[in-house]
Amino acid sequence: MKPFEHVRAERTERALAAHARHPRAQYLAGGTNLVDLMKLGVLDPPLLVDIGRLPLDTVAETSDGGLGIGATVRNSDLAAHPLVRSRYPVLSQALLSGASPQLRNVATTGGNLLQRTRCPYFQDVSHPCNKREPGTGCPARDGVHRDLAVLGHSAHCVATHPSDMAVALAALDARVRLLGPDGARELPLTDFHRLPGDRPERDTVLRPGELVTEVVLPPPAGTSAYRKARDRASYAFALASVAAVLAVADGRVRHAALAFGGLAHRPWRARAAEEVLRGAPADEETFARAVDAELAAARPLRDNGFKVPLARGLAVRVLTDLAAAS
């Protein structure tokens, strides 16, 4: 048994002050990933700062017609919220495709963004892992990597980000609000998660002690949908997933946003595909050409090349369906 201290904070200022007491402290919300990693021996924080009672559990319409989502809003509550279901179906669908009902009842918005990879080498402390122990190597490159990255990986790490919700938020142009010792800041969600490069131990751009307080969505820009391929029908991480937002006018694409999950170290916003789509005919041929332009950058490993045609098929189908519904 490894001892640790638990502090419950009821104000954000107290949470920040408590976290500052130890450089390896961790914030605890739902704990659906953090507690698992502690049990596995991957993490051993000496201090847990419980933020479950902070007043960050609301979903509210913003003045411009967008949506503000508190960091401790439960995944199940967010998926069922009337404004999410009616205006941002891609987000509701992504949330409901993740985990299980029991886990969604506990998991939070902020925690979902911050969950760690499910790479088997990261989770097994008997193996080396650059993400867990920098400089020890990445055995996944030549080992078991069927579920791992085909885009944006490096010689140091081929892990994928496991979140479904974050993929939808990337396509929705969400922004993340943070609060830390140096004050508040806000950044696009697409800039929140990192590619591994030579620092795979850093999943995000969070600074020491910073806390996710809110995710903000702009007004809806079009119809949207989420599609996920996995090994079983529920309670499984994505082999590949697609979040898409599409607006069509006079048979041409007026707005398109596309993001992939299960392919990279972060939710992969498909900027090259969007450039092809903008102003082009809203038909299957265009969609296929756009997705091909994006996936041309893929670098599959020995056993995960199937992910590229899988992601292509998902994206083309989702875009085609959204165009038909427009």
Secondary structure, 3 states (H helix, E strand, C coil): CCCCEEEECCCHHHHHHHHCCCCCCEEECCCCCHHHHHHHCCCCCCEEEECCCCCCCCEEECCCCCEEEECCCEHHHHHHCHHHHHHCHHHHHHHHCCCCHHHHCCCEHHHHHHCCCCCHHHHCCCCCCCCCCCCCCCHHHCCCCCCCCCCCCECCECCCCCCCHHHHHHHCCCEEEEEECCEEEEEEHHHCECCCCCCCCCCECCCCCCEEEEEEECCCCCEEEEEEECCCCCCCCCCEEEEEEEEEECCEEEEEEEEEECCCCCCEECHHHHHHHCCCECCHHHHHHHHHHHHCCCCCCCCCCCHHHHHHHHHHHHHHHHHHHC
